[in-house]
Amino acid sequence: MKKLSRLTKISLLLAVLFGIDKILGVARQMIISRQFGLSAELDVFNAANNLPDMLFMLISGGALAIAFIPILSEVLTQKGRDKAWGLFSNILNIAFIITAVAAVVVALLARPLITNELGIAPGFTAAQTDATVRLLRLNLISTLIFSLSGLVMAGLQSNQHFLLPALAPILYDLGQIIGAIFLAPSEGYRIGSITLPAFGLGVDGLVYGVIIGAALHLLIQVPGLLKYHFKWSPKIDIHDPETRKVFRMMAPRLVSMFCIQMIFLAQDNFASRLEVGSVTALTYGWWVMQVPQTLLGTSIATAILPTLSELFSSDRFDELKNKIERAGQVMLALTIPVAIIAGVVLQPAIQSFLGLDAVDTARVVDVSRIFLIGIVAHSVVELFVRSFYALQKPKYPLMGAVATLIVFILLSLVLSPALQAKGIAAANTLSYSLQAVFLLFLLNPLMASKLKFSRSLLMGLFGALLGGGVAFAVLNFAPRIAGTLIGAVAGAGLGLAVAAVVIRQDLATLRQL
C-alpha cells in the first residue's frame, strides 16, 4: 500500500481538527438555539457580528493572510527564517495599528452604519438597533485580538506548521460555549444534581464568549511562535521591499474580501426586511453548509497554498498544475455527493439539534438545502483563489469577487420578495457557482496545460444520484427508523458508502495529493 503524501497527511489532519471544530460548533448552536430560537434577540447578535468580522477579514484575516503567505514562504525559502520573522513583525505591527484605528471609527459611527438604508440592518426596530449598536461595539474587542491571531496563523502555516493554527478555532468555539452556557442564560444548566452558575447576560453573554474565544485563539498559537524562534521587533517600515510587495499583493485581495464581506452585509440587509428570524435562519443555513465545506474544501485549500507557493518560486510549473488539478478533482468528487446526501437527511438532524418548532425547522431546512448545493462552488473557489495567489496573480480573484457581489445583489433583489430567505440563499449559491466557472476560465491559460475536471464531475454526480437515492430510501421507508435522527444517520452512512464506491478513483487520488 502506498504511503500518504505529506500534503494528504496535512489535509487529513486539518480535516480531523476542523471536524472537531464543527462538532463543537454543533454543540454551540444547539445551546444557543434552545435558548433563543429564531428570535429578534438572536437576529441582533448575528447582525452585530458582521461588521467586526468584516474588519478582521479585510485587514488581517483573509485579505492580508492569503496575500502574506506566498511572500513569507518566498522569503523563508530564499533568505532564511530571521529575515522572514523580521518581515512578519513589520506586517503584524502595521496590521494591528490599522485595525485599532478602524475599530475606533466603526465604534463612533456604529448607529448610522446599522440604520442607513445601505447599512447592516435598516429594517430593525429601534430597540433592536440600540442592542445591535451595543453588541457591535463590544465585539470590536475580539476584532483587535484577531488582528494578531490571524497573522500568527499565516506565519505558522508559512513555516509548514498546521497543528496549532487548526487547534485555534476549536479554542474559539470553547470560548463561545462558555458564553452560551455560563454567561447568557438566566437560569443555570443542570448536570445531574449540579446546577451550573448563570450570569443572565442574554445575548451580551454570547459576545463575551466570542471575546474569550478570540483570546484563546491567539494564546494557543504562541507556543508555535516560540518553536520557530520568533522574535518580535517594534519596527514599522513601510518602505521595506518585501513589505511593499505584501501590500501590493494585498490591495486586490482587500477589495476581493470587501466584496465577499459585503455579500454577508447585503444578506442581512435584505433579510432584516423580511419576517422575523430570517437573519438567523440564513445564519444557520450558512453554518450547515460550512460544516462539510470546511472539512472537504477549506482543509485541502489551506494545506495546499504554501506548497503551491513553493512550487511557483522554484519554477516547477508542471508539478504546480498537477497539484491544483488533483485537488480540484478530489473536491468535486467529494462535495457533490455530500451536498445531495446531506440535503436528503437534513430535516431530522435540524429538528433534533436545534430544537425548533416545525415551522422554524422547515425554514432552516429549506435555506440549508439551497446553501448545500453551493458547497461545490465554494470549495473550488477557495482552491482557485489560493492558486492565483500562489501564482502572484491577485487581480483575477478580484474580478471574480466583484462580479459575484453584483450578481448576488441583483439576484437577491429579484428572488427575496417572493422566496423570502430561500431567495437570498439561492442568490448566494448561484453567484458563487458562476464565480467558480469564471475563475476556472481565467486559471486555465496560466497552467502548463488545461486543467481536467470533467471525469470527476461526472463521477461525483453519479455518486450523488446513487448515494442520495439510498439515503432517501432509508430515511423514508426503513422500518422503525423512518423519519428519525437514527434513520438520517443510517441513510447518510449508507448513502456515503455507495457514493464512495463510485468515486473510489478520486479517493485514491486524495491519498497522493
ZAKESE-320571 format. One record per residue (C-alpha): residue in three letters; x, y, z. Coordinates in steps of 0.2 Angstrom, whole numbers, always signed. Layout:
# ZAKESE-320571
   r     X     Y     Z
 ALA     X     Y     Z
...
# end
This chain:
# ZAKESE-320571
   r     X     Y     Z
 MET    +0    +0    +0
 LYS    +7   +17    -5
 LYS   +11   +29    +9
 LEU    +1   +45   +11
 SER    +9   +60    +3
 ARG   +14   +74   +15
 LEU    +0   +86    +8
 THR   -13   +72   +10
 LYS    -7   +70   +29
 ILE    -9   +88   +32
 SER   -26   +89   +23
 LEU   -32   +74   +34
 LEU   -25   +82   +50
 LEU   -34   +98   +46
 ALA   -50   +89   +41
 VAL   -50   +80   +58
 LEU   -47   +96   +68
 PHE   -59  +106   +58
 GLY   -71   +91   +61
 ILE   -69   +93   +80
 ASP   -71  +112   +77
 LYS   -88  +109   +68
 ILE   -94   +96   +82
 LEU   -91  +110   +95
 GLY  -100  +122   +83
 VAL  -115  +110   +83
 ALA  -115  +110  +102
 ARG  -113  +129  +102
 GLN  -128  +131   +90
 MET  -139  +118   +99
 ILE  -136  +128  +116
 ILE  -139  +145  +108
 SER  -154  +139   +98
 ARG  -163  +131  +113
 GLN  -161  +147  +122
 PHE  -166  +160  +109
 GLY  -174  +151   +94
 LEU  -177  +161   +79
 SER  -179  +177   +90
 ALA  -177  +195   +87
 GLU  -163  +195  +100
 LEU  -153  +182   +90
 ASP  -156  +192   +74
 VAL  -147  +206   +84
 PHE  -132  +196   +89
 ASN  -130  +189   +72
 ALA  -131  +206   +63
 ALA  -119  +214   +76
 ASN  -106  +201   +72
 ASN  -105  +205   +53
 LEU   -95  +222   +53
 PRO   -82  +216   +66
 ASP   -80  +200   +56
 MET   -78  +211   +40
 LEU   -64  +222   +48
 PHE   -55  +206   +53
 MET   -56  +198   +36
 LEU   -51  +214   +27
 ILE   -36  +219   +37
 SER   -28  +203   +45
 GLY   -39  +188   +41
 GLY   -42  +183   +23
 ALA   -36  +198   +15
 LEU   -18  +200   +22
 ALA   -16  +182   +27
 ILE   -18  +175   +10
 ALA    -8  +188    +2
 PHE    +5  +186   +15
 ILE    +9  +168   +15
 PRO   +16  +167    -3
 ILE   +28  +181    +0
 LEU   +33  +175   +18
 SER   +36  +157   +10
 GLU   +47  +165    -3
 VAL   +57  +175   +10
 LEU   +59  +159   +20
 THR   +65  +149    +5
 GLN   +77  +162    -2
 LYS   +83  +172   +13
 GLY   +80  +162   +29
 ARG   +69  +162   +45
 ASP   +77  +178   +53
 LYS   +73  +188   +38
 ALA   +56  +181   +37
 TRP   +52  +184   +55
 GLY   +58  +202   +53
 LEU   +45  +204   +39
 PHE   +32  +196   +50
 SER   +35  +208   +64
 ASN   +33  +223   +52
 ILE   +17  +217   +45
 LEU   +10  +212   +62
 ASN   +13  +230   +69
 ILE    +6  +239   +54
 ALA   -10  +227   +54
 PHE   -13  +230   +72
 ILE   -12  +249   +71
 ILE   -23  +249   +56
 THR   -36  +238   +64
 ALA   -36  +249   +80
 VAL   -39  +265   +70
 ALA   -53  +256   +60
 ALA   -61  +249   +76
 VAL   -62  +266   +84
 VAL   -70  +274   +68
 VAL   -83  +260   +67
 ALA   -87  +262   +86
 LEU   -90  +280   +83
 LEU  -101  +278   +68
 ALA  -110  +262   +74
 ARG  -128  +268   +73
 PRO  -128  +276   +56
 LEU  -119  +260   +49
 ILE  -133  +250   +56
 THR  -148  +261   +52
 ASN  -144  +268   +35
 GLU  -154  +260   +20
 LEU  -137  +253   +14
 GLY  -132  +248   +31
 ILE  -132  +232   +41
 ALA  -150  +231   +47
 PRO  -161  +246   +42
 GLY  -176  +235   +45
 PHE  -173  +233   +63
 THR  -184  +241   +76
 ALA  -177  +255   +87
 ALA  -174  +243  +102
 GLN  -166  +230   +90
 THR  -155  +244   +83
 ASP  -150  +250  +101
 ALA  -145  +232  +105
 THR  -135  +230   +89
 VAL  -125  +246   +92
 ARG  -120  +240  +109
 LEU  -115  +222  +104
 LEU  -106  +228   +89
 ARG   -95  +240   +99
 LEU   -92  +226  +111
 ASN   -87  +214   +98
 LEU   -73  +225   +91
 ILE   -63  +219  +106
 SER   -62  +202   +98
 THR   -58  +210   +81
 LEU   -42  +218   +89
 ILE   -37  +201   +96
 PHE   -40  +193   +79
 SER   -29  +206   +70
 LEU   -14  +197   +79
 SER   -21  +180   +79
 GLY   -25  +179   +60
 LEU    -7  +184   +56
 VAL    +1  +172   +68
 MET    -9  +158   +59
 ALA    -2  +164   +42
 GLY   +16  +164   +49
 LEU   +15  +147   +56
 GLN    +7  +140   +40
 SER   +21  +148   +30
 ASN   +33  +138   +41
 GLN   +23  +122   +36
 HIS   +16  +121   +54
 PHE    -3  +117   +53
 LEU    -7  +109   +70
 LEU    -9  +124   +81
 PRO   -17  +135   +68
 ALA   -30  +121   +66
 LEU   -32  +120   +85
 ALA   -36  +138   +87
 PRO   -54  +138   +80
 ILE   -58  +124   +92
 LEU   -52  +135  +107
 TYR   -63  +149   +99
 ASP   -78  +138   +99
 LEU   -74  +133  +118
 GLY   -74  +152  +122
 GLN   -91  +154  +114
 ILE   -98  +139  +123
 ILE   -93  +146  +139
 GLY  -103  +162  +135
 ALA  -118  +151  +130
 ILE  -118  +140  +145
 PHE  -112  +152  +159
 LEU  -114  +170  +154
 ALA  -130  +171  +143
 PRO  -143  +160  +152
 SER  -153  +167  +167
 GLU  -155  +150  +175
 GLY  -141  +138  +177
 TYR  -140  +122  +167
 ARG  -142  +106  +177
 ILE  -130   +91  +176
 GLY  -137   +78  +187
 SER  -138   +86  +205
 ILE  -126  +100  +200
 THR  -133  +117  +194
 LEU  -120  +127  +184
 PRO  -118  +146  +188
 ALA  -128  +158  +176
 PHE  -125  +176  +174
 GLY  -141  +181  +165
 LEU  -132  +192  +152
 GLY  -143  +187  +137
 VAL  -135  +190  +120
 ASP  -122  +201  +128
 GLY  -115  +185  +136
 LEU  -113  +177  +119
 VAL  -102  +192  +114
 TYR   -92  +190  +130
 GLY   -90  +172  +125
 VAL   -84  +177  +107
 ILE   -70  +188  +116
 ILE   -65  +174  +127
 GLY   -64  +163  +112
 ALA   -53  +176  +102
 ALA   -41  +177  +117
 LEU   -39  +158  +117
 HIS   -37  +158   +98
 LEU   -22  +168  +100
 LEU   -14  +160  +115
 ILE   -15  +143  +109
 GLN    -3  +148   +94
 VAL   +10  +156  +105
 PRO   +20  +140  +108
 GLY   +22  +138   +89
 LEU   +30  +155   +88
 LEU   +42  +150  +101
 LYS   +46  +134   +92
 TYR   +51  +143   +77
 HIS   +61  +156   +87
 PHE   +50  +171   +83
 LYS   +57  +187   +90
 TRP   +46  +202   +89
 SER   +53  +218   +83
 PRO   +44  +235   +86
 LYS   +49  +242   +69
 ILE   +36  +249   +57
 ASP   +45  +251   +40
 ILE   +33  +254   +25
 HIS   +47  +256   +13
 ASP   +54  +238   +16
 PRO   +54  +230    -1
 GLU   +45  +214    +5
 THR   +33  +224   +15
 ARG   +28  +234    +0
 LYS   +27  +218   -10
 VAL   +15  +211    +3
 PHE    +4  +226    +2
 ARG    +4  +226   -17
 MET    -2  +208   -16
 MET   -15  +213    -3
 ALA   -23  +228   -12
 PRO   -33  +217   -24
 ARG   -36  +204   -10
 LEU   -43  +218    +1
 VAL   -55  +223   -12
 SER   -60  +205   -15
 MET   -63  +202    +3
 PHE   -73  +218    +4
 CYS   -84  +211    -9
 ILE   -86  +195    +0
 GLN   -90  +203   +16
 MET  -102  +215    +8
 ILE  -111  +199    +2
 PHE  -114  +195   +21
 LEU  -119  +213   +25
 ALA  -131  +213   +10
 GLN  -138  +197   +15
 ASP  -143  +204   +32
 ASN  -149  +220   +25
 PHE  -161  +211   +14
 ALA  -166  +198   +27
 SER  -169  +212   +40
 ARG  -183  +217   +29
 LEU  -191  +200   +29
 GLU  -201  +191   +43
 VAL  -193  +189   +60
 GLY  -180  +176   +61
 SER  -174  +177   +43
 VAL  -157  +184   +48
 THR  -154  +169   +60
 ALA  -162  +156   +48
 LEU  -149  +162   +35
 THR  -135  +161   +48
 TYR  -140  +143   +52
 GLY  -141  +138   +34
 TRP  -124  +145   +30
 TRP  -117  +136   +45
 VAL  -124  +120   +40
 MET  -116  +121   +23
 GLN  -100  +127   +31
 VAL   -98  +111   +41
 PRO   -94   +99   +26
 GLN   -87  +113   +15
 THR   -74  +116   +29
 LEU   -69   +98   +30
 LEU   -68   +95   +12
 GLY   -64  +111    +4
 THR   -55  +123   +16
 SER   -44  +109   +23
 ILE   -37  +105    +6
 ALA   -36  +123    +0
 THR   -27  +128   +17
 ALA   -15  +114   +16
 ILE   -10  +117    -2
 LEU    -7  +136    -3
 PRO   +11  +135    +5
 THR   +16  +121    -6
 LEU    +9  +129   -22
 SER   +19  +145   -17
 GLU   +35  +135   -15
 LEU   +32  +126   -32
 PHE   +30  +143   -41
 SER   +45  +151   -33
 SER   +55  +136   -38
 ASP   +48  +137   -56
 ARG   +41  +119   -55
 PHE   +26  +123   -65
 ASP   +21  +105   -71
 GLU   +20  +100   -53
 LEU   +10  +115   -48
 LYS    -3  +112   -61
 ASN    -4   +93   -56
 LYS    -7   +98   -38
 ILE   -21  +110   -42
 GLU   -29   +98   -54
 ARG   -29   +83   -42
 ALA   -35   +94   -28
 GLY   -50  +100   -39
 GLN   -54   +83   -44
 VAL   -55   +77   -26
 MET   -66   +92   -21
 LEU   -78   +89   -35
 ALA   -80   +70   -32
 LEU   -82   +73   -13
 THR   -93   +88   -12
 ILE  -106   +84   -25
 PRO  -112   +68   -16
 VAL  -110   +75    +1
 ALA  -121   +90    -4
 ILE  -135   +79   -10
 ILE  -135   +66    +4
 ALA  -134   +79   +17
 GLY  -149   +88    +9
 VAL  -159   +72    +9
 VAL  -156   +68   +28
 LEU  -156   +86   +35
 GLN  -173   +88   +42
 PRO  -172   +76   +57
 ALA  -155   +82   +61
 ILE  -160  +101   +61
 GLN  -176   +97   +72
 SER  -166   +86   +84
 PHE  -151   +98   +86
 LEU  -158  +115   +86
 GLY  -174  +111   +95
 LEU  -185  +122   +84
 ASP  -204  +121   +81
 ALA  -210  +113   +65
 VAL  -212  +129   +56
 ASP  -195  +136   +60
 THR  -187  +119   +57
 ALA  -194  +119   +39
 ARG  -187  +137   +36
 VAL  -170  +132   +41
 VAL  -170  +116   +32
 ASP  -176  +125   +16
 VAL  -162  +138   +17
 SER  -149  +125   +22
 ARG  -153  +114    +7
 ILE  -151  +128    -5
 PHE  -134  +133    +3
 LEU  -128  +115    +2
 ILE  -130  +115   -17
 GLY  -117  +129   -16
 ILE  -104  +118    -7
 VAL   -96  +113   -23
 ALA   -94  +131   -29
 HIS   -87  +137   -13
 SER   -75  +123   -11
 VAL   -67  +125   -29
 VAL   -67  +144   -27
 GLU   -56  +143   -12
 LEU   -44  +132   -22
 PHE   -44  +143   -37
 VAL   -42  +159   -27
 ARG   -27  +152   -17
 SER   -20  +146   -34
 PHE   -20  +163   -41
 TYR   -11  +170   -25
 ALA    +2  +156   -26
 LEU    +5  +162   -44
 GLN    +5  +180   -38
 LYS    -9  +185   -49
 PRO   -21  +193   -37
 LYS   -31  +203   -50
 TYR   -41  +188   -56
 PRO   -49  +184   -39
 LEU   -53  +202   -38
 MET   -63  +202   -54
 GLY   -72  +186   -48
 ALA   -77  +194   -31
 VAL   -83  +210   -39
 ALA   -94  +200   -51
 THR  -100  +189   -38
 LEU  -106  +203   -27
 ILE  -115  +212   -41
 VAL  -124  +196   -46
 PHE  -128  +192   -28
 ILE  -137  +209   -25
 LEU  -146  +208   -41
 LEU  -152  +190   -38
 SER  -157  +194   -20
 LEU  -167  +209   -26
 VAL  -177  +198   -38
 LEU  -179  +182   -28
 SER  -181  +188   -10
 PRO  -198  +196   -11
 ALA  -206  +180   -17
 LEU  -195  +167    -9
 GLN  -190  +176    +7
 ALA  -174  +169   +15
 LYS  -174  +155    +2
 GLY  -171  +168   -12
 ILE  -156  +175    -3
 ALA  -148  +158    -1
 ALA  -152  +154   -19
 ALA  -143  +171   -24
 ASN  -128  +165   -14
 THR  -127  +148   -22
 LEU  -130  +154   -40
 SER  -117  +169   -39
 TYR  -103  +158   -32
 SER  -107  +144   -45
 LEU  -104  +157   -58
 GLN   -88  +163   -50
 ALA   -81  +146   -50
 VAL   -84  +144   -68
 PHE   -77  +161   -71
 LEU   -61  +158   -61
 LEU   -58  +142   -70
 PHE   -59  +151   -87
 LEU   -46  +163   -81
 LEU   -34  +150   -72
 ASN   -33  +138   -87
 PRO   -22  +149   -98
 LEU    -9  +151   -84
 MET    -7  +132   -82
 ALA    +6  +122   -91
 SER    -9  +113   -99
 LYS   -28  +113   -97
 LEU   -35  +108   -80
 LYS   -46   +92   -82
 PHE   -61   +90   -70
 SER   -74   +83   -81
 ARG   -72   +64   -76
 SER   -73   +69   -58
 LEU   -88   +80   -60
 LEU   -97   +66   -69
 MET   -92   +53   -56
 GLY   -97   +65   -42
 LEU  -115   +67   -50
 PHE  -117   +49   -52
 GLY  -111   +45   -34
 ALA  -124   +59   -28
 LEU  -138   +51   -38
 LEU  -135   +33   -31
 GLY  -130   +39   -14
 GLY  -144   +51   -12
 GLY  -157   +38   -18
 VAL  -151   +26    -5
 ALA  -151   +39    +9
 PHE  -169   +44    +4
 ALA  -175   +26    +4
 VAL  -168   +23   +21
 LEU  -174   +39   +29
 ASN  -192   +37   +22
 PHE  -195   +18   +21
 ALA  -184    +9   +33
 PRO  -194    +0   +47
 ARG  -194    +9   +64
 ILE  -181   +22   +60
 ALA  -190   +31   +45
 GLY  -191   +49   +48
 THR  -180   +49   +64
 LEU  -162   +55   +68
 ILE  -156   +37   +68
 GLY  -164   +35   +51
 ALA  -155   +51   +45
 VAL  -138   +45   +51
 ALA  -141   +27   +44
 GLY  -146   +34   +27
 ALA  -131   +46   +27
 GLY  -119   +32   +31
 LEU  -126   +20   +18
 GLY  -128   +34    +5
 LEU  -110   +39    +8
 ALA  -104   +21    +7
 VAL  -112   +19   -10
 ALA  -105   +36   -16
 ALA   -88   +31   -11
 VAL   -88   +16   -22
 VAL   -92   +27   -37
 ILE   -79   +39   -33
 ARG   -65   +27   -27
 GLN   -53   +33   -41
 ASP   -54   +51   -34
 LEU   -52   +44   -16
 ALA   -36   +36   -22
 THR   -30   +52   -29
 LEU   -34   +60   -11
 ARG   -20   +49    -4
 GLN    -7   +56   -16
 LEU   -11   +74   -16
# end
